[in-house]
Amino acid sequence: MTKPAVILLSGGLDSATVLAIAQDQGYEPYALTFAYGQRHAVEIEAARAIAAAAKVARHVVLPVDLRVFGGSALTADIAVPKGRSEAEMAGDIPITYVPARNTIFLSFALAWAEVLGARDIFLGVNALDYSGYPDCRPDYVAAFQAMANLATKAAVEAPDNDRPYLRIQTPLLELSKAQIIAKGLALGVDYGRTRSCYDPTPEGMACGTCDSCQLRRKGFAGNNMADPAPYR
Amino acid sequence: MTKPAVILLSGGLDSATVLAIAQDQGYEPYALTFAYGQRHAVEIEAARAIAAAAKVARHVVLPVDLRVFGGSALTADIAVPKGRSEAEMAGDIPITYVPARNTIFLSFALAWAEVLGARDIFLGVNALDYSGYPDCRPDYVAAFQAMANLATKAAVEAPDNDRPYLRIQTPLLELSKAQIIAKGLALGVDYGRTRSCYDPTPEGMACGTCDSCQLRRKGFAGNNMADPAPYR
């Protein structure tokens, strides 16, 4: 019997790796991507290509307009920072932070999980290279899982057992970008299909200097290989 | 100095009362309504009328399609139960339950609160007449608040103080429907503008026999008055 799981799939490197990990663990993946008004909408096309290549059970691209509230360089007309040092990235929460984004995404995943009878939601956050976002930290993920187990009919009506009814699985949480890439390569992920840049050209060429590009390039360098995705 | 607050405003009796309570407490209300594919879309027009009458700072009606996942009589082509007894209503979680609905709604409210610098989100749930929804219970609300205080830049960067940075305020939690109506009447709420029916006519006339209509009628009866909203 297959185990369904909802996989949050952004089209980036991390979530593509998470999808491969979930499949390797025997889960039947239901991939969920958001069209949330992001400047880097080439991510969505990347998500479609990744989902198709992985032969997921279903891929939903859900329009959710986060621009209406404003407040982020990823959804509003604010410049994406470029060429920041590692010290700068490790400092304040950056302007590319989208308010409550992972909370909104996980909430939709929770709704779909309930309808599917899925007990696992996979999220590609990692705490080491997390670029300062509060909703990528382990204590945040644990708090979301605790809330989720009180939120749904399925969890509330489930018989007691030896694990939480719903689990937010974050297999990349303790990995560096280089370790994530190494794991994905071992599972056959084609990183040429993934896109990470916060400020790509309309054709999907990466800028190479935003925080996300810098972390990604460092990760490939750590594996002694060139990033197969295109740069301008 | 005004205190902004996000008010989840469905167009129903409860959330109209919560809006009046928040204003009475001195909050500047930012009202948030979802067009989520509900069968009872006359609620949305009711929300617009209530927000306009209350002169809210801003009213956002956000399209969020929950139909894509299915699973509820409120969003899918499933019959709404009619004429259930109180014992039946108090039993299982009903088919009108929408998976993870309050979690999704609160997540968007959290995003808006962060952009506004608001520290309060008002939600019109109540535990006594809650018709069996898991995401209307006090322990659920407390868990959401705990998660929210780990989720956002504003909460994480806030200095320690004597209250949680973000509060999910549920002033109706311990009230019966009759008590809610009594409170709203004292604050001048015009309940003729509100709509509660799960299965209204296209013109907005209530059915009178779904769970929501029955609870509402009982609440007005408890105040020795007729419901000013229209029934078919």
Interface residues (C-beta under 8 A of the other chain):
Chain A: V60 L62 P63 V64 D65 L66 V68 F69 G70 G71 I93 Y97 V98 P99 A100 R101 N102 T103 I104 L106 S107 F108 L110 A111 W112 E114 V115 P134 D135 R137 D139 Y140 A143 F144 A146 M147 A148 L150 A151 T152 K153 A155 V156 E157
Chain B: V60 L62 P63 V64 D65 L66 V68 F69 G70 G71 I93 Y97 V98 P99 A100 R101 N102 T103 I104 L106 S107 F108 L110 A111 W112 E114 V115 P134 D135 R137 D139 Y140 A143 F144 A146 M147 A148 L150 A151 T152 K153 A155 V156 E157
